[in-house]
Structures are given as C-alpha cells and as structure tokens.
Amino acid sequence: MAGPHELLTLRRPSPVLGTDKKVDVLVPPVTRAEGHPVLVLLHGFGGSRRTWTEQTRLVDHLRGTGLLVVMPESGRRWFVNDHAGHRYEDYLIGELVPLIRHSFPTAPGRWAVGGFSMGGAGALMQALRHPRLFSVVLSHAGAFEGPLRRGDPYAALRHDSTFLMPSTEVHERVWGPAGSPTRNTYNPYRLLTSWRSDARLSVYADVGTDDHQRIVLMNRNVAAALRAAGIDLEYHERPGGHDLGFVDHALGRSLEFVLERLRRATGASDRARDAHLRSQSARPRT
C-alpha cells in the first residue's frame, strides 16, 4: 500500500500582499508520469495552512489517491480582494497557482478548490470567477452569504469565548459596508446569474444539521441556485455542527467526489482534444 503524503512548506515573497507567504503542500509518495491532479484547500475564519493537517485526518483520507493538495493561509481575510485592499484573490490566482505548477508535476487540465466555512464560500466564489482554472468545488458548511451579511446575526453567541464568527467590525474590514463594490463582486447569486452553462463545473456541498440556522439556510439557498444554473451538484445535510469534527467525518466522500469529477473532466478534455485532432486531419489539404 502506498505510504502517506509528504508535507512540504514553501515560503516565497508575495509582491501582491507585500509580505512573505507560506503555503503547505501534501505531495503524493509516488510521482505520476502524467502529473498529479490538484486540490486547493482553504481554511475557515481564523485558521491557517496547518488547519487541515493538524485538526482533520486529511492525510489518512488521501492515501492512495495521487492528489496533490495545496493549503494556503489568509487568517481572517476570506481569500478575496477585500475592501481594505488585501488582494488574496490575486495572490491565489496570479502567484500561488504559477508557483505550484513550477514546483510540482501537475496534471494538465483544471483543478479543484475547496474549503470549510469561510474557505468553502471562497472556493465557490473563486471557481465561479475563474472557470478556466477550476472545474470542481468542495464546500463544507460554506458561509456563502458573507457578502450579504448586515449587522451581527450571531450577537447572542458572543458570550462564548471560543465562538469564532466575525463581529460586525471585523466582517466589514473585509467586505466593507452594505452595498460596497467588494460585496457586489463576490455575491454568489450575482455570480451564478451570469454563469455560462458550457463552463462545466461540479460542486460537492454539505452542512451539519446542528449548524447555525443561518448557515443551514444559506447552504440550501446556494444549492437551489446551483441547480437552477444547471451546475452538477451533490448536496448533503449530515449530523454535526459548525466545526472540524463535522468536516473530518465528511472528507472521505467529498474527496471521492473531487477525484471522480476531476477524472471525468480530464476524460472529457481528452475526448474533445481527440475530436479536434480528427477533424483537423480529415480536412482536405490544398
């Protein structure tokens, strides 16, 4: 049986963010001649690049998959170009993706992107904004309606020192006030209304039945919007709350979904390429 993935940390200066950034990468033990499929995993609010390896059994779930997993970190910045000027989307797409392609043997074709809570929402937003890069999304308890939030819907829970949902002040540092350009740019429903049906996308999403009711409802709303847009969706409501224990129990199926859909996308891409080559070779020469 194949051994565990190797955990590597890359550190590079980020001109976009104006600081050095670290990213963790889980590398399969056996290099594939055709390169590895890639999954970018985004942590939740206040997490780090180590969230996935230290608080879930991700490494165990990955055994034998050949999947290269990239784990950046943004702290509390949502992986978007935010209202305060932190350009995490530009970092992800313009700096991190080329770094991974240069540093590791990656398979041709589009990647997968996923995450928990803040990271799950960010994954869907980035896939909708960059359909040429991402073909698969996985989201655990995605906080999809972050751009739509007004005030503090979690005010009654602030007495709990372990509660991590952002306050209004912290939230608006990222999103700006209601009606801001940042909120409009990443509004998932606006992004879905302009989605092209030919830009194939597959989404796995789940949420815990004991999660905050607001999170459960927004997951149902986004699932309905994804279906209305004709996007391939697998959606579950499972026992659990808004925590990494819930995520850990769901990872087995969500990673299976990612691998299945990446293989399907690669096969479709290969068939399209072969058809194009056949049509070119069938043209009469002049």
N, C-alpha and C positions, 0 to 999 in steps of 0.2 A: 504493500500500500504506500502511496506517495506520502512523503513527510509533510510537516507543516510549512506554511508560507514563511518567508523571512521578512522581518520588519526592518525597513530601512528608513532613515530620516535624511531628507535633503534640505539644505539651507542655502538660500540664494537671496541676493538683494532684489527688492521689488521697486523699480522706478515708479510704478503707478501708485503704490502705497507709501513710498518714501521711507521704507524700513526693510530690514531683513525679514524674510518669512520662512518658516519651517513647514514642511509637509511630510507626513508619514506615508509610506507605500508598502503594501503587503505584496511580496513578489513570490509567485509560484516556485516550487523547488525544482521543477523541470522546465527548461526553456522550450517553447514550441517553435518549430521552424517557421510556421506561418504567423508567429506573434501571438500575443495574449489579448483576449477581449478585456475591455477596461470598464470599471465601475468607479465613479467618483462619489464618495460618501460624505455628506455634510452633517455636522453635529447640530445639536439643539442649542437653544439660547444659553449662553454662559459655558458651553462646552469647549472642547479642544480637540486637536488632532488625535489625542490618545483616548478619547471617549469610547470609541468603538472597540479598541483592543483591550482596554482595562475594565470596561463595565458591561461588555457583552461577550458571548462565545463566538464572535465572528471568525476567529482563526480556525476553530473547530469546524464551523459550518463550511469553510472554504476548502477543506481537504479534498483533493482530487478534482477540483473544478477548473484549474488553469486560469482563473480570473485574477487579473491584476487590479488591486484596489487602492485608490488614491484618496487620502484623508487630509484635506487642508483644514485650516482653522481661521475663524474670524471673531471668536469671542462672543460678542453680542451684536454683530454687525449684519446679520441676515444674508450675507453673500449677494448683495446688490450694490449698485452705485447709489449711495444713500444721500439723504437730504443734507447731511453735514459735510459731504464731499469725500467720504471714504469710498474708493472705487473698487469694491471687491468683485463685482462682475467683470470689470476689465482685467483684474488680476487673474481670475479664474480662466477666462477665455483667451486673453491675449498673452499671458505669461506662463500660467501653470500648464495648460494643455501643450504648448510647444516644448516646455521643459520635460514633460513626461514622454512625449514622442521622441525626443532626442536622447533620453536617458535609458529607455527600456524598449524591448522589442514588442511593439503593439500591433495587433491585428488590423488589417485595413477595414474600413467601414466606420460606422458611427458608434458612439459609446453609450453607456448607461450612466445615469446620475440619480442619486437617491439621498434620503436623509430622514431624520426624526424631528418632528415638530417644526421649529424654525427651518431646519435643514430640509425637511420634506417639502415644505412650501417653496423654499428656494430652489429645490431640484425641479419642481414642476415649472416654476417661472423661467428658469434658465432653459429648459427643454423647449418651452413654447417660444422663447425668444431666439433660440439657436437650433432650429430643426435640422440643419445640415451637420451638426455635431452630435446631437443626442437623439437616439431612437427609442430608448427605454427609460422609464422613470419608476422608482420605487419610493413610496412615502409611507412612513409610519406616523400616525397621528399628526398629519400635516396641519400647520397653523396657517392655512391658506388665506384667511381673510385678514391677515395683518395689515395690508394696505387700506382696509376698510374700517378698521377699529377706531372708535371715538370714545374718549374718556377712559375709565378704568373698569372694565366689566368684571375684574377679579378683586375689587376693593374689599369685599367681605372676607377674603382669604389672606390678607396682608399680615395678620397676627402670627401666622406660621413662619418662623424664621427660615424654614427650608423651602418655602414657596419661591419659585424662580420666574414666574411670568413677569414681564417687564411692567414697571409703573408707567403712568402716562408720560412723565417727563422723559424717561429712558426710551420709551417707544417713539416719541416724536423726535428724538435726536436722529433716529434712523429714517422715519417716514415723513417728518415734517407735519404741519397742521393739516386738518381735513381739507381736501381739495388740492393738495400740493402736487406739483409735477411728478415727484417721486412716487406718490401713491397711485397716480393715474398710470404711470409707466408699467408698474408691476401688478396692477389689478388683474387677478387671474381670469375673471369673467370677461373683461375687455380683451385680454389676450386670446381667449377662446373664441370670441365672436369673429376675430379676424384670422382664425386658423384655417389653413389650406388643407382640404381633405386628402390631397395627394401626398402630403408630407407625413408619411406613416409614422405613427407614434403608438407605443404600448405603455400602459400605466398600471402598476400594482399599487393599491392604496388600502390601508386598513386603519381602524381606530378602535380603542377599547370601549366597551360598553359602560365602564365606570369612569371614563374620562370626563372632563368638564363638559357640561351640556353644550356649551358654545362650540367646543372643538368637535363634538359628535355631529352637531347640526351643520357646521361648515364643511365637514367631510362628506356628508350626504349631499349638500348643495353642489359641491365640486364634482362628485361622482355623477350627478344628474347632468351637469353642464358638459362633462367629458363625453357622456353617452350621446347627448344632443349634438355634439360636434363630430360624432362618428369615430371617436378615438377608441381603440382597443383597450378595454378596462377589465381588470379583476379587482373586485372590491369586497372587503370583509369587515364585519363588526364582530370582534372577538372579546372574550372576557379579559379584563385588565384595565389599568388606569393610564395616566399620562406619565409614563416612566420607562426606564430602560429595561426593566423586567418584562414589560409587555413587548417591547421591541425584540428582546432576545428570544422569546418564545415564537415570534413571527418570522424571524430571519431565515429559518430553513426554507419555508415556502417562498418568501419574497426573492431569495437568491436563486431558487429554482426557476422562478418566473423570469428573472433577468437573463439567465443563461438560455432558457428556451427561446425567448424573444430575440436575443442577440443572434443566436444560431439561425432563426427564421429570417431575420433581416439580412444576415450575410448570404444565406441561400438565395433570397430574392435578388440581392445585388448581383450575385454571380450569374443568375439566370438572365437578368437584364443585360449584363455585360456580354454574355454569350450570344444573346439575341442580336445585340447591336453588331457584334463581330460578324455574325452570319449574314446580317443584312448588308454589311459593307462588302463582304466577299462575294455576295450574289449580284452586286451591281455590275452592269456591263462595262468593260473597260473601253476607253476611247483613245 
